[in-house]
Amino acid sequence: MTQLLLDLQPAQPPSFENFIAGANQELLARLRALAEPGCFDAIYLWGPEGSGKSHLLSAVAALAMRRRPALLLADRPAAACFNAAPGGLLIVDDIDALDDAAQIALFRIYNTARVIGLGLLLAGGAPPLQLGLREDLRTRVGQTLIYEVKTLDDEQKAAALHRHAEERGFKVDDALVRYLLAHGRRDLPSLMAVLDHLDRTTLERQRPATLPLLKEALQLQHVSKQNEPSPV
């Protein structure tokens, strides 16, 4: 009989404290400053999927909301959503997915941001020159402070995976982590998801973490990825 488990360790909300900085120390310092009242910089972040852009935007929003009005927009917001308060901070994820009306609204806000004292934090999947946006908005984005979110190297990922396992009270040896890095997907959230599945499996089956169980977790992730609906 399979043991029924309750997850007593819910995922921590995104914060600066649980973001693995790697080569992004300067960026984190700039983002912490942006969350403070009186900072009205315009910053654009870009990087591949899984690099941590959305994590950082959520971390800035959480910190800023304790200090100034902040609005985090994601999931293709409509133009009507762009109603940031003067003196606040507007945070927009996936700007390359905005429709025409939302792009016009963001362009207008950008033009008045300095006048009303509004900070801007934007994120997308490519550098400004490669964004599929209206030319006027793309040009404005190109005038912001631009940071590429640097991905972790394998040594940094291994350290992050060990720390993630320890936070769950789960012991995983170096050989399994090396195998996961060699055969798993490259982004850290996917690698951590495999570890989480492995942890649950060891508890359900009352077995230590082994290579066969890790291979099983990787196979399940592969099948799950194949069954994901194609983007419209």
N, C-alpha and C positions, 0 to 999 in steps of 0.2 A: 504494500500500500504506500502510495506517495505521501510524504509528509506535507501538510498544508502550512505555509509560512506566511507570517505578517512581516512586511518590511518596516522595521522599527527605526531605520535610519534614512529618512527622506532626503532627497537631494537638496543640498544647500543652495539658497538663492545666489545668483551671480553677484560677486563682489570683487573689489580689488584684492582682498585678502586671499581668495581662492582662485585667482588667476595666476597661471604660471608665466612670469614675465619674460623669461629668456632674454632676447635682445631688444625687448620693448620697454626698457626702463625709462627712457626719455619720454616716450609716448604716455606711459602711465602718469608720470609727473605732470605732463601737460593736461591730461584729462582730469586729474585731481584738482588742478587749479581752475579748470573750466567749471567745476561744480560749485565754486565759491561765488558769493554775491560780488557784483562789480566786475566780473570777468566776462567780456562780451566778444571773445574770439570766435572765429568761424573755422571749424576743423572738419576735414574729410578723411575718413579711414577707408582703406581698401585692402583686400586680401582674399585668398581662396576660401572656399567653403570649409568650415571647421577650424579656421585660423583664430577665432575668438572675437570677431567683430561684434556680434550680437551680445556676447557676454559682457564686453566692455561698455557697450551702450547701456545695458541694463544696470551695470555697476555705477556708471556716472549718474543715471537717473535716480537710483536709490540714494546716492550720496547727496545729489543736488536737492532732492525733495525735502531734505532736512534743513536746507539752508536758503533756498530760493524757489520760486515757481518753476516747475519743470514739466515738460510734456514729451513722452516717448511715443512715437508713432511707428508702427510696423504693420506688416501684412497688408501692403498696398492701400494706405489710407486714402479716403476721398478728399477732394479739395476743401470741403466744409470742415475737415478735422484740423486744419491749420489755423488754430486760434490761440496761439501762444500769447501769454501776458507780457506786457512791457516789463523789463527788468528780469525776465525769466530766461529759460533755456529750452530751446526746441531741439529735439533729438529725432532724427528720421533715419530708419534703417532701410536698406534695399532701395535706394533712390532710383536705381536703374529699372525698377519695376513699376514706377509711378505712371499713371495714365496722363493724358495731355492736360486735363483740368488740374490735376494735382501738381504737375510740373509748373503750370502757370502760377498757381497759388504759392508754391515754394519760391519761384523767381521773384514774385512781388514782395514776399516776406524778406528775402535776402536783401532787396533794395532798400528796405526801411529798417533793417535790423539795427544798424548803428544809431539811427535817429531815435528809436524807441528803447535802446539799451537791451538788445536781445542777443543772447549767445546762440550759436548754431553748432550742432554736432551731427554730421551726415556720414553715412556709410554706404558702400557699394562693393561690387565684386571685381572692379577693374579701376585702373587709373583714369583720371578725368578724360584724357584724350580718347579713351576707348569706350566711354559710356554712350549708350544709345539714347541720349536725351535731346530735347530741343537745344539748338545751338546757343541761344542766349543763356539758358540755365547751365549748360555744360561749361560755358565760358566763366560764369560766376563760380561754379564749383572749382574750376582751375585756379581761381584767385584765393582760395582758402589756404590754411595751413594743411598740407597733405602728408599723411603718414601711411606707409604700408605696414600692416600688422605682420610682423615677422613670425614665421612658423618655427616651432621648436625642432632642434636636431634630435637624433635618436637617443643620445645620452640624456638630454633634458626630458624627453618623453618617458624614458625608462624611470627617471626619478619621480616624474609626475604620477606614473602608474603605481609605483610602489607607495607613494604617499596616499593616493586614492584608496588603495587596498587597505592600508593601515587605518585610515579613517573609518572604514567599514568593519574593522576588527578582523581582517582577512589576510592571511599570510600567503604570499605567492613568491616562489623562488626566482632567481635571476634567469635561469634557463627558460622558464615559461614566458617571462617578459620578453626575452630575446626572440623567442619563437613568435610571439604575438606581433612584435614589431616587424619581423621578417615576412609574415604571412597575412597580417591584418590590414585593414584599410589605413591610410596614412594619417587621417585627422584624429586628434586626441579624443574628441567626444565619442567617436565610434570605437576606439580602442578601450576607453573606459566602460562603454556599454558591454563589450565582450567580457571584461573583468567582472562587471556586476552580474551578468548571467552565470559566469563560472562560479562566483560566490554563492548564488542562490542554488545552483546545482549541487555543489558540495554539501550544503546544508540539507537539501532535500534527500540526498542519497547517503548522507552520513559517511562521506568519503573525502580524503584529502584532494587538493587540486593536483591533477595529473595531466600529462600531455594529451591522452585520449579525450579527456573531458574538455580541454581547451580546443582541440580540433572540432569537437562536436559543437561548441559554442560558435566557432568561426563559421562552420557550415550553416548553422541556423541563421547567422547574420547574413550570409551570402544569399540564402533562399529568401529571407525577408526583403533584402534589397531588390532581388529580381521581381518580387511580387508587388513592389511599390507601383502605384499608378503613374503613368507617364505624365509629365507636366503639360498642361493645356497651352 
